[in-house]
């Protein structure tokens, strides 16, 4: 790992600790992974997606690639957390090729028709330099006519997620998310995040350090990584809208080409 990375090993440490409870927390607060992946895949097809080779960067426990695997895609996934990769492997066995890898220093895994990093994984990058490095690594793995798609928290979501406290519960497990900032501190480019505590668990809660990236910063990083931004979309109520409004839409979606 590059010692200059501002995020250090924080994301790996946080998700290694969270891995045993990750699915319960995400499903407990209502994450509809099949709906979101279907929406993104449909949009990629509208943008001219061809082929069936997926590289899922920051694949977690597999929520973001299992729906494509079920559709017959050939899937390679990677995540910075060994524990998250093992949780994904326990679900799919050898049906997907899974690796431990830091997106800021992404290996060359091959050529892929679709590369994506979804569910706000790239908000764990804490500088524009880290964002550019991650995008450059994805570009190196992109097939000549391939598509790169990723999502990020909007400013609207950061203002809520970085500042508030909310519970989640599933199958007897209870969680509390506690934002780390005050509302006044959440400005474009703010580094925030919060702590996720499992009620009744004695181990210390991990701090999720996350960064908001403004649209202009993302577009500069895309260009610096040697990519071309084909589309900037905003998600609201599960649908993708043709322009991004960070004050109104919870999620920003970027579609890029090599």
LINMOTA-V571079 format. One record per pair of residues at least 4 apart in sequence whose C-alpha atoms are under 7 Angstrom apart, sorted by the first residue. I is the first residue (numbers start at 1). J is the second residue. D is the distance in Angstrom with one decimal. If there is no record, write none. Layout:
# LINMOTA-V571079
I_J_D ; I_J_D
This chain:
# LINMOTA-V571079
5_130_6.8 ; 6_126_6.1 ; 6_127_6.9 ; 7_125_6.4 ; 7_126_5.6 ; 9_13_6.2 ; 10_14_6.0 ; 11_15_6.1 ; 11_124_6.8 ; 12_16_5.9 ; 12_80_5.5 ; 12_81_4.7 ; 13_17_6.4 ; 14_18_6.2 ; 14_206_5.3 ; 14_207_6.8 ; 14_208_6.7 ; 15_19_5.6 ; 15_81_6.0 ; 15_84_6.9 ; 16_81_5.5 ; 16_82_6.8 ; 16_83_5.1 ; 16_84_6.5 ; 18_22_5.6 ; 19_83_5.9 ; 19_84_5.3 ; 21_25_6.3 ; 22_26_6.2 ; 23_27_5.9 ; 24_28_5.6 ; 24_170_5.6 ; 25_29_6.4 ; 25_168_6.3 ; 25_169_6.9 ; 25_175_6.8 ; 26_30_6.6 ; 26_31_5.6 ; 27_31_5.2 ; 28_168_5.1 ; 28_169_4.9 ; 28_170_4.8 ; 29_168_5.0 ; 32_36_6.4 ; 33_37_6.1 ; 33_63_6.2 ; 33_64_6.7 ; 34_38_6.1 ; 34_67_6.3 ; 35_39_6.2 ; 36_40_6.3 ; 37_41_6.0 ; 37_64_6.5 ; 38_42_6.0 ; 39_43_6.4 ; 40_44_6.2 ; 41_45_6.2 ; 42_46_6.4 ; 43_47_6.3 ; 44_48_6.6 ; 44_49_5.5 ; 45_49_4.6 ; 49_146_6.9 ; 49_147_6.6 ; 50_113_6.6 ; 51_113_5.6 ; 52_73_4.9 ; 52_74_6.0 ; 52_113_6.4 ; 53_73_6.1 ; 53_74_4.9 ; 53_75_6.1 ; 53_112_5.0 ; 53_113_5.2 ; 53_114_6.3 ; 54_73_6.9 ; 54_74_6.2 ; 54_75_4.9 ; 54_76_6.1 ; 54_112_5.7 ; 54_113_6.3 ; 54_114_4.9 ; 54_115_5.7 ; 55_75_6.1 ; 55_76_4.9 ; 55_77_5.6 ; 55_112_6.3 ; 55_114_6.5 ; 55_115_4.7 ; 55_116_6.5 ; 56_65_6.6 ; 56_76_6.3 ; 56_77_4.6 ; 56_78_6.4 ; 56_115_5.9 ; 56_116_5.3 ; 56_117_5.9 ; 57_77_6.0 ; 57_78_5.3 ; 57_79_6.4 ; 57_103_6.8 ; 57_116_6.1 ; 57_117_4.9 ; 58_78_5.6 ; 58_79_4.3 ; 58_80_6.8 ; 58_117_6.1 ; 58_121_6.3 ; 59_64_6.2 ; 59_77_5.6 ; 59_78_5.7 ; 59_79_5.6 ; 60_79_6.0 ; 60_84_5.2 ; 60_85_6.4 ; 60_88_6.8 ; 61_84_5.2 ; 61_85_6.2 ; 61_87_5.3 ; 61_88_4.1 ; 62_66_5.7 ; 62_88_4.9 ; 65_69_6.2 ; 66_70_6.2 ; 67_71_6.5 ; 68_72_6.6 ; 68_73_5.5 ; 69_73_5.0 ; 69_74_6.7 ; 69_75_6.5 ; 75_96_5.1 ; 75_97_6.3 ; 76_96_5.8 ; 76_97_4.6 ; 76_98_5.8 ; 77_97_6.2 ; 77_98_4.8 ; 77_99_6.3 ; 78_98_5.6 ; 78_99_4.6 ; 78_100_5.4 ; 78_101_5.7 ; 79_85_6.2 ; 79_99_6.7 ; 79_100_5.2 ; 79_101_5.4 ; 79_102_6.6 ; 80_100_5.5 ; 80_101_4.9 ; 80_102_4.7 ; 81_85_6.4 ; 81_100_6.5 ; 82_86_6.2 ; 82_100_5.8 ; 83_87_6.2 ; 84_88_6.3 ; 85_89_6.1 ; 85_98_6.8 ; 85_99_7.0 ; 85_100_6.7 ; 86_90_6.1 ; 87_91_6.8 ; 88_92_6.5 ; 89_93_5.0 ; 92_96_6.7 ; 101_106_6.3 ; 102_106_5.9 ; 103_134_5.2 ; 104_130_6.0 ; 104_133_5.3 ; 104_134_4.4 ; 105_134_6.8 ; 105_137_6.7 ; 106_134_6.9 ; 106_137_5.1 ; 108_140_6.7 ; 108_141_5.9 ; 109_141_6.4 ; 110_141_5.6 ; 111_141_5.0 ; 111_142_5.2 ; 111_143_4.7 ; 112_141_6.2 ; 112_142_5.1 ; 112_143_5.0 ; 112_146_6.5 ; 113_142_6.6 ; 113_143_5.5 ; 113_146_4.2 ; 113_147_6.2 ; 114_146_5.7 ; 114_147_5.0 ; 114_148_5.9 ; 115_142_6.9 ; 115_147_6.4 ; 115_148_4.8 ; 115_149_6.3 ; 116_148_5.7 ; 116_149_4.7 ; 116_150_5.4 ; 117_121_6.4 ; 117_149_6.7 ; 117_150_4.8 ; 117_151_6.9 ; 118_150_5.3 ; 118_151_5.3 ; 119_151_6.6 ; 120_151_5.7 ; 120_152_4.8 ; 120_153_6.0 ; 122_152_6.6 ; 123_152_6.1 ; 123_153_7.0 ; 123_210_5.2 ; 123_211_5.2 ; 123_212_6.3 ; 124_209_6.3 ; 124_210_4.5 ; 124_211_6.3 ; 125_130_5.8 ; 125_131_6.1 ; 125_210_6.8 ; 125_211_6.6 ; 126_130_6.7 ; 126_191_7.0 ; 126_210_6.5 ; 126_211_5.4 ; 127_131_6.4 ; 128_132_6.0 ; 128_217_7.0 ; 128_221_6.6 ; 129_133_6.2 ; 130_134_6.2 ; 131_135_6.2 ; 131_221_6.5 ; 132_136_6.1 ; 132_221_4.8 ; 132_222_6.7 ; 132_224_6.5 ; 132_225_5.5 ; 133_137_6.3 ; 134_138_6.4 ; 135_139_6.2 ; 135_222_6.7 ; 135_225_5.8 ; 136_140_6.4 ; 136_225_4.5 ; 136_226_6.8 ; 137_141_6.8 ; 138_142_6.3 ; 139_227_6.8 ; 139_258_6.1 ; 142_146_5.6 ; 142_258_6.9 ; 144_258_6.8 ; 146_257_6.5 ; 147_255_6.9 ; 147_256_5.9 ; 147_257_5.2 ; 148_255_5.8 ; 148_256_4.9 ; 148_257_6.1 ; 149_254_5.6 ; 149_255_4.6 ; 149_256_6.3 ; 150_253_5.8 ; 150_254_5.5 ; 150_255_6.9 ; 151_251_6.7 ; 151_252_5.5 ; 151_253_4.4 ; 151_254_6.3 ; 152_251_5.9 ; 152_252_5.2 ; 152_253_6.6 ; 153_157_5.9 ; 153_158_6.4 ; 153_212_6.7 ; 153_250_6.5 ; 153_251_5.0 ; 153_252_6.2 ; 154_158_6.2 ; 154_246_5.1 ; 154_249_6.8 ; 154_250_5.3 ; 154_251_5.0 ; 154_252_5.8 ; 155_159_6.1 ; 155_188_6.7 ; 155_212_6.8 ; 155_246_5.3 ; 155_247_6.3 ; 156_160_6.8 ; 156_246_5.9 ; 156_247_5.1 ; 156_248_6.4 ; 156_249_6.7 ; 156_250_5.9 ; 157_161_5.8 ; 157_250_5.1 ; 158_162_5.3 ; 158_186_6.9 ; 158_212_6.8 ; 159_163_6.3 ; 159_183_6.2 ; 159_186_5.7 ; 160_164_5.8 ; 161_179_6.1 ; 162_179_4.4 ; 162_180_5.7 ; 162_181_5.7 ; 162_192_5.6 ; 162_193_4.8 ; 162_194_6.1 ; 163_179_4.2 ; 163_180_5.9 ; 163_181_5.0 ; 163_182_5.5 ; 163_183_6.0 ; 164_178_6.0 ; 164_179_5.0 ; 165_176_6.9 ; 165_177_5.4 ; 165_178_4.4 ; 165_179_6.0 ; 166_176_5.7 ; 166_177_5.4 ; 166_178_6.9 ; 167_175_5.6 ; 167_176_4.4 ; 167_177_6.3 ; 168_174_5.9 ; 168_175_5.1 ; 168_176_6.4 ; 169_173_5.6 ; 169_174_4.4 ; 169_175_6.1 ; 170_174_6.7 ; 174_198_5.9 ; 174_199_5.4 ; 175_196_6.9 ; 175_197_5.6 ; 175_198_4.4 ; 175_199_5.6 ; 176_196_5.8 ; 176_197_5.2 ; 176_198_6.5 ; 177_194_6.9 ; 177_195_5.8 ; 177_196_4.5 ; 177_197_6.4 ; 178_194_5.4 ; 178_195_5.2 ; 178_196_6.4 ; 179_193_5.9 ; 179_194_4.1 ; 179_195_6.5 ; 180_192_6.0 ; 180_193_5.7 ; 180_194_4.5 ; 181_185_6.1 ; 181_192_6.1 ; 186_190_5.6 ; 188_212_6.3 ; 188_213_6.7 ; 188_214_5.7 ; 189_211_6.3 ; 189_212_4.8 ; 189_213_5.1 ; 189_214_6.1 ; 190_211_5.7 ; 190_212_5.5 ; 191_209_6.9 ; 191_210_5.6 ; 191_211_4.2 ; 191_212_6.5 ; 192_209_5.8 ; 192_210_5.3 ; 192_211_6.0 ; 193_208_5.3 ; 193_209_4.9 ; 193_210_4.9 ; 194_207_5.7 ; 194_208_5.3 ; 194_209_6.8 ; 195_205_6.0 ; 195_206_5.8 ; 195_207_4.7 ; 195_208_5.9 ; 196_205_5.8 ; 196_206_6.4 ; 197_205_5.1 ; 213_217_6.2 ; 213_218_6.4 ; 214_218_6.4 ; 215_219_6.2 ; 216_220_6.3 ; 217_221_6.3 ; 218_222_6.1 ; 219_223_6.3 ; 220_224_6.1 ; 221_225_6.1 ; 222_226_6.7 ; 222_227_5.4 ; 222_228_6.6 ; 222_229_6.8 ; 223_227_5.3 ; 223_228_6.2 ; 226_258_6.9 ; 227_256_6.4 ; 227_257_5.8 ; 227_258_4.8 ; 228_256_5.5 ; 228_257_5.2 ; 228_258_6.2 ; 229_255_6.1 ; 229_256_4.4 ; 229_257_6.5 ; 230_255_5.5 ; 230_256_5.1 ; 230_257_6.7 ; 231_254_5.9 ; 231_255_5.1 ; 231_256_7.0 ; 232_243_6.4 ; 232_244_6.3 ; 232_253_5.9 ; 232_254_4.8 ; 232_255_6.5 ; 233_240_6.2 ; 233_241_5.6 ; 233_242_5.2 ; 233_243_5.1 ; 233_244_5.1 ; 233_252_5.9 ; 233_253_5.0 ; 233_254_6.3 ; 234_240_5.6 ; 234_241_5.1 ; 234_242_6.7 ; 234_243_5.9 ; 234_244_4.4 ; 234_245_6.5 ; 234_249_5.8 ; 234_251_5.8 ; 234_252_4.8 ; 234_253_6.0 ; 235_239_5.5 ; 235_240_4.5 ; 235_241_6.0 ; 235_249_5.7 ; 235_250_6.2 ; 235_251_5.1 ; 235_252_6.4 ; 236_240_6.5 ; 236_249_5.2 ; 236_250_6.3 ; 244_252_6.5 ; 245_249_5.8
